[in-house]
């Protein structure tokens, strides 16, 4: 089920909202949010609801175990290791088993080894990377005593299965919304009404009017990448950079808005990332929920800035890249950003005094180059794209180039000159409300006139 689909907008959301606010107790609201989360998830494939429920139950019981064995370190350590290992094993099987088997098969054929590798196809449960992060962060924070595990099963289950951020984030840690969960619905439905709808409408406009418009032009171009000229390749990659940003930040804004409608303050996930002036600045702005999780649960435990800094940066970004998908191109994308971070760590004192506009423009180009590996389904495509971009060659102009150039100009103006959604007050004057309403109406009309495009991060 997509946020921009009619079934969500005209059936699921109204029912979920009005029933929620008609309930009288926290427990009833926990149960209702759990039910709506599983219904939302079940629209994709109901069979995998059991997988999410199993992961939820294991982590919940581990939390109870930590409460029971507060003064017994060995038992608490088992309550950390068992659920984290279980979650990682499930993630590895469903997300990466095919990649490793295909790689083993290809290597055995390449080196002439008589290795029998089984062939089977595993369906990737949508959103498994995100809710796995939720359960793991909950267990680790409980073990570190950052939070006190909840004894209320439905409070925890509604946190894991919260439909507004279930399948593509942001990755919300329990401690970030613990207070809102404890006081669920107490503030009244009008408290965040205006802010919630403002975030949701702006996010949907970003997704449908900008991201999907760009996608309609560049997707055919990527299918025929061999025919692109150097200019066409650069245009397509800049188009993808903006498509990805408006698609994912649009989803995140919609998730924030939906959370606010139910009294839950979901944290910011994007802070104008294409305004970044260096690699570290970019990762403080892009997919904030993921980058902070990688920092707190991987980079710091490895040693952080205290020792082996370059190694820690590279390992963190390699695993961060592989988290995005079962393809070695994601690993290279992560390595690329790891090298950028190491280079900035080493030579930042020479970079920082340069003019801000130069640093911002250069960083944007470096990010776009990295998106080549992120977008390409294979190294063959990635290498061909990079050759086309850096070795001038002629090609066939793809349809919609004019539309793409116009969209790129608008996207550049928005990302470079305007505040992001968290920098807005979301208190609109009557004329601004009218303008937003017209844009939203046009957006709804677009969902009928064109094929609905799934959010890009659904695949991760």
N, C-alpha and C positions, 0 to 999 in steps of 0.2 A: 504494500500500500504506500503510495507516494503522498507527500504533503500537498502536492498540487493536483491531486486526482479528485474527481467529483465525489467518489465514494467516501474519501476522507473529509472533504470540505462540507458536504451536504448531509452526511449520515453519521460517520464515526465521531467526528469532533463535536457536533452539537449534542449527541447523546452522551458522550463521555463528559462533556462540560456540565450540562444541566443536571445529570444524575449526581455528579461529584458534589456540586454545591447544594443539592437537596439533602445530602447526608448530614448526620448530626454529630458523629464522633470521629476521632482520629482513626480508630480501628476500621470503621466502615470505609473511610476514604483510602486507607492502606489497601484493603481488600479490593476496592473498586479500581484503583490504579494498577494493581497487579493483574486483575482481569482484563482491563483495557490493554495493558502491555502485551499480554499473551494473545489476545484477539488480533491486535495490530501485527504482531510477529507471525501469527498463524496464517495471515493472508498470503504470505510468501510461501511457506511450506510448514504446515501444522506439525509435521513429524519432528521437526527440530525444536519444538517447544519443550519436549522432554529433555533434550540436551541442556537447554538453558536452565530448566528446573533442577536438573541433577547438579549442575555447577553451583546454582544458588544454594541448594540444600547442603552440599559439602562445605561451602564457605561459611554458611550460617552455623553449622554444627561445630566447625573449627573455632568460630568466635565464642560460642558457649564454652567450649573446652578451655579457652584461654581465661575466661572468667572463673571457671571452676578450679583450675590449677594455677592460680595467680602466683603462688609462692613456689612453684615447682618448675624450674627452668627447662628441664629435659622434656617434660610433657608439653610445655608451651612451644618448645621448638618443634616438636612433632606436629602440633596444631598449625604451625607455619609451613613446614615442609610438605606434609601430605596434601593439603588443598592446593598449594601453589604447583606442586609437581603434577597433580591431577589435571588442573586447568591447562598447564603447559603441554601435557601429553595429549589432551584433547585437541588443543590448538594445532600442535605439530601434526597430528594424524589427519585432521580434516583439511588443513591449509597447505601442508608442506610434503605430505607423503608422496603425492603425485610428482612433485618437482624432484625429489630425491631419487625416486624410482626411475623416472625418465632420464635423469642425469647418469645414474648407474648403468642403465641400458645403453645410452649413447657412448659412454666411456668404454664399456666392454666391447662394443662393436668397433670402435675406433682403434683399440689396441689388440683386437683379435682374440679376446678372452672368451672362453666358453662358460659364460656366466648366465644362468637362467634367472631373469628378473620378471616377476609376475606383472601382469598388466591388469589394472583395475582402475575404475574412475570413481573418485570420491566427490560428492557434491559438497561445495563449500557453504556451510550455513551462514546466511547473511548476518553481518554484525558481530560475528563471534570474536573478532579481535577487540571490539569495543567493550562488550560485556565481560570478556575475560580480564581486561584491564581493570574494570570496576571491581570484580571479585578479588583479584590479586592485590590491588591497592588497599582494599578493605582489610584483608588479612595481614598484610605487611604493616599497615598503620596500627592495627590492633596489637600486633606483636611488639611494635615500637612504643606502644602506649600513647600514641598520638591521639587515638580515639578510644572510647570504651565500647566494645561490641554491644549491639542491641540484643535484647532478649526477645524482642517482638519479631516473629518470623515474617509477618506481612509488611512490617516497616522495611525490613531488609529486602524482601522480594520485590516490593514496589520500587525501591531504589535501583535494583538491578534491571528490572523490566520496564522502567519508565519510558513510555512510547516516544516521547518527544526527542530523546537522545539515544535510543536503543540501537539503531542500526548504523549510524554514522557519526556518533558523538554529538557534542564535545564529550571527552572523557571526564566524567564528573566524579571526583572523590567523595566518599561518604561524608568526610568532615566539612566539605564545602557546602553541603545542603542539609547537614544534620540538624541544624537549628530550625530550618524550614520544615523538615519532616516532623520534628517533635511538636511543632505548632501548626501542623498542616490545616489550612483553612481558617485559622483563628483570626486572621487579619481581615477577612471578608473579601468577597469576589471583586469588589470595585477598587481595591487597593492598587492593584497593578494592571487593571483593565486597559487603560489608555496606553501604558508602556508596552504591555503584552501585544496588543493588536498592532502597534506601531512597528515593533520588531518583526512581527510575522509578515506584515504587508511589505515592508522594505526588503525582507529576505526573499519573498516570493517574486518581487519585481526584479531583483538581482538575478535570480535563477532563471525565470522565464523570459524576461525581456532582453537580458544581456547575454547570460551564459548560453542559453539555448539558441539565440540568434547567431552567435559566433559558431556554435557547434554545427549548425545547419550548413555553414560554408566550409569549415575546415575538415569536417569528418570525411567528405568525399575526396578532399585534397590528400588526406593521409592514406586513403585507400589506393591512390594513384601517385604515391610519393616518388616513384621513379621518373615521372614526367615533370616534376617541379623544377623551376629555375632557382637560382640562388636567392633572388628577391622573394620568390614564392615560398621557399622553405623558411626564410626568416619571418615572413608574414604569418605563415601557418603556425610557427612556434610561438610567436608573440600572441597570436590568437588563442593558442592552447593555454598559455600562461594566464591570460585574462579569463578564459572560460573556466579553468580550474579554480581560480580565485573567486569569481562571482558565484560559481556553482557551490563550492564548499562553504564559503563565508555566508552565502545566501541560506544554505541549509542550517548553518549554525545560528544565524539570526532568527530563523523560523523556530528552531528548537528553543532558543532563549525566550522568544515571544510566547510559545505554547507553555513553557514552564511557568512563566509569569501568570498566565491565565489560571493556572492551578495553584498559585501561591508559592512557586519554587523558583529561586533565583539561580539560574544556571550561569556559570562564569563565562567570561569573554574568551573567544577562541582565536580571533584575528584582530590585530591592531595595526592596520595599514602596512602590511608587510612589504609592499613595493616602494615604500618610503625608506626602507632600510639602507643604511650607509656602510654596513660591513656584515660579514657572515654571522657574527654573534648577534648583531642587532636583528638580522632577518629571523633567526630562530627564537628571539624574544617576541616576535610579532606574528610568525606563521604557525598555525596549528598549536596554539599555546598549551592546550591541555595535554597534547602528546609530548611536546618538547619538555615541559616541566616534569612529566612523569618519567621520561628518559633520564632527565637530570637527577631527580630525587631517588629513583629506584635502580639506576644503573651507573650513571656517571659518578655520583658521590660515593656509593659503595666501592667502586673500583679505585677510589683515591681522590677523585675530583681534581682540584688544583694543587693538591699537596705533593703528589709524587706521580711520575709517569704520565704527565698531563697529555702529551701528544698521543700516547697509546690509548688513554681513556677516551679522548675525543674520537679517535678512529673507531674503536670498538663500539662505542655508543651509537655513532652514526651508521656503522655497518648494520648493526642489529635494528636500528630505527628504519633503515632502508628496507631490510628484509621483512620487517613487520608489515609493510604496505602490500606485499603480495608474493605469491609463489613463482617468482621469476628472477633469474640472476641479474636482470637489468636493474631491478630495484636495489640489489646489493651494490652495484656499481654507482647508482645514483647516491646511495648513502655514503659510499667511499669518496665520491666527488665532493660532497658537502663536508665530509670529515677532513679532507685535504684543504679545503677552503678555510675551515676553522683553525686548522693547525698553522696554515700560512699566516692567517691574521694574528694568531697568538704569537707567532715568531716575529712578524714584521709590522705589526699594528702601529708601532711608534712612528713608522715612516708613512703609513697610510692615513692616519687620523688628521694630520695637519693639512691634507689636501682639501681643495674647495668642496663644500657639501654637495653641490649639484653634480659635480664630477663623480664623487663617491656613490651617490644615489643612482646615477645613470649606469655606472659601471657594474654596480651590484645587481641591478635589474638584468643587465645583459648576461652576467654570470649565472644568475638563477635560471634564465630562459635556456641557456645552454644545458644546464643540468636537467631541465624538463624533457630534453630529447630522450634520455634514458628512461625517464619516468613514463613517457607516453608510448615509447616503442615496444612492440610485442616481442622483439628479438634483437640480438646484437647486429644482425644483418641489416635490419631497418635502421637502427640507431647509427651505425657506421655510415651507411649510405646518406642519411640525413645530414650528419656532421660534415661529410665530404662535400655535399651540395652547398651547405652553408658557408664553408670556408675555402672552397675551390670554385671560383666563379664559373658558372655554366648557364647556358640558355635552357629554356624549357617552355612548356605550354601553360599559358595563363589559365588558372582554374576559375570556374564560374563563381560569381559573387565576390570577386576581388574588391570591387568598389564598395560593396556593403561591408566587407571585412575591414577595409581601411577606415571607413566612417566609424565602425564599432570600436576599432582600436583607438581612434582619436577621443571618442567619448569615454572609453575605459581609462585611458591615460589621464584625462582631465579629472575623472572621479577619484581615481586612486592617488593622484599626486596633489590635487588642489582642495578636495573636499574632506571634511572630517569623517571618520568611520562611525558606525552606528552606535558605539558605546560613548562616543564623544558628543552625541546629540542629546538634547534635553528631552525629546519626545513629547514636548508640550507644543501642540500645533495650533496656529491661528486658524480661523474659519476658512480663509482662502487656501491655506496649506492643506487643510483636511479635505477640501473639495478637490484639489489637485491630486492628492494621494488616492482619493476615492476613485477618480477617473482612471488613474494609472492602474489601480487594482482591478477595476472593472475590465479594462483592456487586457490585463494579464489573464483574468478568468476567461475572457473570450479567446485568448490565444491557446488556452488549454483545450478548447473544443476544436479549434481550427487546425491544430498541428498535432503530430504524434508526440505523446508525452515522453520526455527524456528522463531516464532515471538519474539520480544523483551519482556523481562520479565516484564518491567515496563509499558507495554501497558495496563495491567489489572488494573493499579492504576489510 
